[in-house]
Amino acid sequence: MFKLTLAAAVASAALAAQFPAQAAEPVIGLITKTETNPFFVKMKEGATAEAKAKGAKLLSGAGKTDGDNAGQVAAMENMIAAGAKTILITPSDAKAIIPAIKKAQEKGVMVIALDSPTDPQSATDALFATDNYKAGILIGEYAKAALGGKPAKIVTLDLFPGHPVGAQRHNGFMKGFGLAAPDAKVNELGKSAEIICSADSYGDQAKAQTAMENCLQKNPDVNLVYTINEPAAAGAYTALKRAGKEKGVTIVSVDGGCAGIRNVKAGVIAATSQQYPLKMAALGVAAGVDYATKGTKVSGYTDTGVTLIADKAMPGVESKDSKVGEQLCWGK
């Protein structure tokens, strides 16, 4: 009996050497800022589809609200305990999350940022994201062309202080419009341009509406609104419409969600820079599988693309119309 068992064991070992048993499925974690934002819903869909295609197990978690660092830290710790070897994260707090990331990396976990970089960006192994500065430049260039040389009275509805994405989009918009600094009064073409009001919207429609209403009370003479995202743009439009000013104001934004593209089609938003969360997530999962199966780590920044969507084309500004935007949009 022993000899038979030993022979069988030897045969099994020989077969295993020729045909290695399939490794346990790679475990990959995805931590988003929230579970309700359509952008992150689409990101989760992309990660889920790619994980299924690659034979990986996906764990998902999120903060309760945008800015919930403690919730993201708890999700990361739970995923590591569950065997995750790669964690994909959209950091709510670019600096506060870094100690948790370092702990994960010390345990051999590869950490990839999606959409939002950490501060510094080098704290994660890699970043798959929109070039948010470029996204801002595109809508800034469009806005400048749309005003056609009219003196610009600008309201900026930003994210919140200290967030890299908010800063990159805002600064890109300024650059695209030709303004060198937030307090600039004249753009590169010598045209009058003034930031008449700036407020933090937290990317929230209701907060943006309130912020826009407050800006209109301070200075009703506005003809251009920059918004951090499309929910903020919708909030700004509601405030403008209630004040009877919606027809004389150009609104530009960033995101490319289906609701935002419909607002481009309806004339609520003049132009938006469309980004691609599904692609970010799919690339992240693929990288995680490579790390689990080959030990290969990704590094640095990968640009996942951005496209300017506008139904009214402007000379010298490359854009696609809302039909193209609808084909590539996310959310409902």
C-alpha positions in Angstrom: 0.0 0.0 0.0 2.8 2.4 0.9 4.6 1.6 -2.4 1.5 2.3 -4.4 0.9 5.5 -2.5 4.5 6.6 -3.0 4.4 5.8 -6.7 1.2 7.8 -7.1 2.7 10.7 -5.3 5.8 10.6 -7.6 3.5 10.5 -10.6 1.5 13.4 -9.3 4.6 15.4 -8.7 5.8 14.7 -12.2 2.5 15.8 -13.7 2.5 18.9 -11.5 6.0 19.8 -12.8 4.8 19.6 -16.3 1.3 21.1 -15.8 1.4 23.4 -12.7 -1.8 23.5 -10.8 -3.7 26.6 -11.3 -2.8 29.2 -8.7 -5.5 30.5 -6.4 -7.5 33.2 -8.0 -5.8 36.6 -7.5 -7.6 38.8 -5.0 -7.9 42.5 -6.0 -9.5 45.2 -3.9 -11.2 48.3 -5.3 -11.8 51.3 -2.9 -13.8 54.2 -4.3 -14.7 57.5 -2.6 -18.4 56.6 -2.5 -20.6 53.9 -3.7 -23.3 56.2 -5.1 -21.5 58.6 -7.5 -22.2 57.3 -11.1 -18.5 57.8 -11.9 -17.5 55.2 -9.2 -20.4 52.9 -10.0 -19.1 52.7 -13.6 -15.6 52.2 -12.2 -16.8 49.3 -10.2 -18.6 47.8 -13.2 -15.4 48.0 -15.2 -13.3 46.4 -12.4 -15.9 43.6 -12.0 -16.0 42.8 -15.7 -12.2 42.7 -16.0 -11.8 40.6 -12.9 -14.3 38.1 -14.2 -12.5 38.0 -17.6 -9.1 37.5 -15.9 -10.3 35.0 -13.4 -9.7 37.2 -10.4 -11.7 37.9 -7.2 -12.8 41.5 -6.7 -13.4 42.9 -3.3 -15.0 46.4 -3.2 -15.4 49.1 -0.6 -15.9 52.8 -0.3 -16.1 55.7 2.1 -19.5 56.8 3.3 -19.0 60.2 1.8 -16.5 62.0 -0.3 -13.6 62.8 2.1 -14.2 59.8 4.4 -10.5 58.8 4.8 -11.3 56.6 7.9 -13.7 54.5 5.9 -11.2 54.0 3.1 -8.5 53.0 5.6 -10.9 50.4 7.2 -11.7 49.0 3.8 -8.0 48.7 3.0 -7.3 46.9 6.2 -10.2 44.5 5.6 -9.0 43.7 2.1 -5.5 43.0 3.2 -6.8 40.6 5.8 -8.9 38.9 3.1 -5.8 38.2 1.0 -5.8 41.1 -1.5 -2.4 41.5 -3.2 -3.3 44.5 -5.2 -5.5 47.4 -4.0 -7.0 50.0 -6.4 -8.0 53.2 -4.7 -9.5 56.6 -5.5 -8.1 58.6 -2.5 -10.6 60.8 -0.7 -7.8 62.5 1.2 -4.6 62.6 -0.9 -2.3 63.0 2.2 -4.1 61.3 5.1 -4.4 57.9 3.2 -0.6 57.6 2.8 0.3 55.9 6.1 -2.3 53.2 5.3 -0.8 52.8 1.8 2.7 52.4 3.3 1.5 49.7 5.7 -0.1 47.8 2.8 3.1 48.1 0.7 5.2 46.8 3.6 3.0 43.7 3.5 3.7 43.1 -0.2 0.5 44.7 -1.5 0.7 46.7 -4.7 -1.4 49.9 -4.4 -2.6 51.7 -7.5 -4.4 55.0 -7.5 -7.3 55.5 -9.9 -8.6 58.9 -11.0 -7.1 60.8 -8.1 -3.4 60.9 -7.2 -2.1 60.9 -3.7 0.0 63.8 -2.5 2.8 63.1 -3.3 1.8 61.0 -6.3 4.8 58.7 -5.7 3.1 57.2 -2.6 1.3 54.7 -4.7 3.0 52.2 -7.0 1.2 53.6 -10.0 -1.6 56.0 -11.1 -4.2 55.3 -13.9 -6.1 58.6 -14.4 -7.4 61.4 -16.6 -4.9 64.2 -17.2 -7.0 66.6 -15.2 -4.8 69.5 -16.1 -5.4 68.8 -19.7 -9.2 68.4 -19.1 -9.2 71.9 -17.6 -7.1 73.3 -20.5 -9.6 71.9 -23.0 -12.7 73.6 -21.4 -10.7 76.8 -20.8 -9.8 77.0 -24.5 -13.4 76.4 -25.4 -14.7 79.0 -23.0 -12.3 81.6 -24.4 -13.4 80.9 -27.9 -17.1 80.9 -26.9 -16.9 84.3 -25.4 -15.6 85.7 -28.7 -13.5 88.5 -27.2 -16.2 89.7 -24.7 -14.8 90.8 -21.3 -15.0 87.7 -19.1 -16.8 87.8 -15.7 -16.0 84.4 -14.3 -17.4 82.3 -11.4 -15.4 79.2 -10.5 -17.2 76.4 -8.5 -14.3 74.3 -7.3 -13.9 71.0 -5.4 -12.5 71.8 -1.9 -9.1 73.1 -0.8 -6.0 70.9 -1.0 -7.4 68.2 -3.4 -5.0 67.5 -6.4 -7.8 66.9 -8.9 -9.6 70.1 -8.0 -6.4 72.1 -8.3 -5.4 70.5 -11.6 -8.7 71.1 -13.3 -9.0 74.7 -12.0 -5.4 75.6 -13.0 -5.8 73.9 -16.3 -9.0 75.9 -17.0 -7.1 79.1 -16.1 -4.3 78.2 -18.5 -6.6 77.3 -21.3 -8.5 80.5 -20.9 -5.2 82.4 -21.0 -5.1 83.6 -17.3 -1.8 83.2 -15.7 -3.0 83.3 -12.1 -6.2 83.4 -10.1 -6.0 87.1 -9.6 -5.2 87.9 -13.2 -7.3 90.7 -14.7 -6.2 90.3 -18.3 -5.6 87.2 -20.4 -2.8 86.5 -22.8 -4.7 88.2 -25.6 -5.1 91.4 -23.6 -8.8 90.8 -23.1 -10.4 91.8 -19.9 -11.1 88.7 -17.7 -11.9 88.7 -14.0 -12.7 86.0 -11.4 -15.7 87.7 -9.8 -16.5 84.8 -7.4 -15.0 81.5 -6.3 -16.6 78.9 -4.1 -16.1 75.3 -3.1 -18.9 73.0 -4.3 -17.5 69.6 -3.2 -18.7 68.4 -6.5 -22.3 68.3 -5.1 -25.2 69.6 -7.1 -27.1 71.1 -4.1 -23.9 72.8 -2.7 -23.1 74.1 -6.1 -26.5 75.7 -6.5 -26.2 77.4 -3.1 -22.7 78.6 -4.0 -23.9 80.0 -7.3 -26.8 81.7 -5.6 -24.4 83.3 -3.2 -22.1 84.4 -6.0 -25.0 86.0 -7.9 -25.9 88.0 -4.8 -22.4 89.3 -4.5 -22.0 90.0 -8.2 -24.8 89.2 -10.7 -22.7 90.3 -13.7 -21.4 86.8 -14.7 -21.1 85.4 -18.2 -18.8 82.3 -17.7 -19.0 79.6 -15.0 -16.3 76.9 -14.6 -17.4 73.9 -12.6 -15.4 71.0 -11.1 -17.8 68.4 -12.4 -21.2 68.0 -14.0 -23.4 67.8 -10.9 -21.9 71.2 -9.9 -22.7 72.5 -13.4 -26.3 71.3 -13.0 -26.5 73.1 -9.7 -25.1 76.3 -11.2 -27.6 76.2 -14.0 -30.5 75.8 -11.7 -29.4 78.9 -9.7 -28.9 80.9 -12.9 -32.3 79.9 -14.3 -34.0 80.9 -11.1 -32.3 84.3 -11.5 -33.3 84.5 -15.1 -29.7 84.5 -16.3 -29.2 81.1 -17.8 -29.2 82.3 -21.4 -26.4 84.7 -21.0 -23.9 82.5 -19.3 -21.6 79.8 -20.7 -21.0 76.8 -18.4 -18.1 74.5 -18.8 -17.3 71.3 -16.8 -15.5 68.0 -16.6 -16.7 64.4 -16.3 -18.5 63.0 -19.4 -21.2 61.1 -17.5 -24.5 60.3 -19.4 -26.4 62.9 -17.4 -23.8 65.5 -18.2 -23.8 64.7 -21.9 -27.6 65.1 -21.9 -27.1 68.5 -20.4 -24.6 69.3 -23.2 -27.3 68.2 -25.7 -29.9 70.3 -23.9 -27.7 73.4 -23.9 -27.3 73.5 -20.1 -23.5 72.8 -20.3 -21.7 74.3 -23.3 -18.7 71.9 -23.1 -17.4 69.2 -20.9 -14.1 67.2 -20.8 -15.1 63.5 -20.9 -13.1 61.0 -18.9 -13.2 57.2 -18.8 -13.5 55.5 -15.4 -14.2 52.0 -16.8 -10.8 52.1 -18.6 -9.0 53.2 -15.4 -10.5 50.2 -13.5 -9.9 47.7 -16.2 -6.3 48.7 -16.5 -5.9 48.5 -12.7 -7.4 45.0 -12.5 -5.2 43.8 -15.4 -2.1 45.1 -13.6 -3.2 43.4 -10.4 -3.5 40.1 -12.1 -0.1 40.5 -13.7 1.4 41.2 -10.3 -0.3 38.1 -8.7 0.7 35.7 -11.6 4.0 37.1 -12.8 5.3 39.3 -10.0 5.3 42.2 -12.4 4.7 45.7 -10.8 3.5 48.7 -12.8 4.8 52.1 -12.0 4.4 55.7 -12.9 1.4 57.5 -14.5 -0.8 56.1 -17.3 -3.1 58.7 -19.0 -6.5 57.1 -19.6 -7.6 59.8 -22.0 -9.9 62.8 -22.2 -12.2 64.2 -25.0 -13.8 67.6 -25.2 -17.6 67.2 -25.9 -19.5 70.2 -27.2 -22.4 70.5 -29.7 -21.4 73.9 -30.8 -17.9 73.6 -32.3 -15.5 76.5 -31.9 -12.8 77.4 -34.5 -9.4 76.2 -33.5 -10.7 74.0 -30.6 -10.9 70.3 -31.3 -14.1 68.6 -30.0 -16.6 65.9 -30.5 -20.4 66.3 -30.4 -22.9 64.8 -27.8 -23.6 61.8 -30.1 -20.0 60.7 -29.6 -20.3 61.6 -25.9 -23.3 59.4 -25.5 -21.5 56.4 -27.0 -18.7 56.7 -24.4 -20.6 58.1 -21.4 -21.2 56.4 -18.0 -24.0 56.4 -15.5 -27.6 56.8 -16.3 
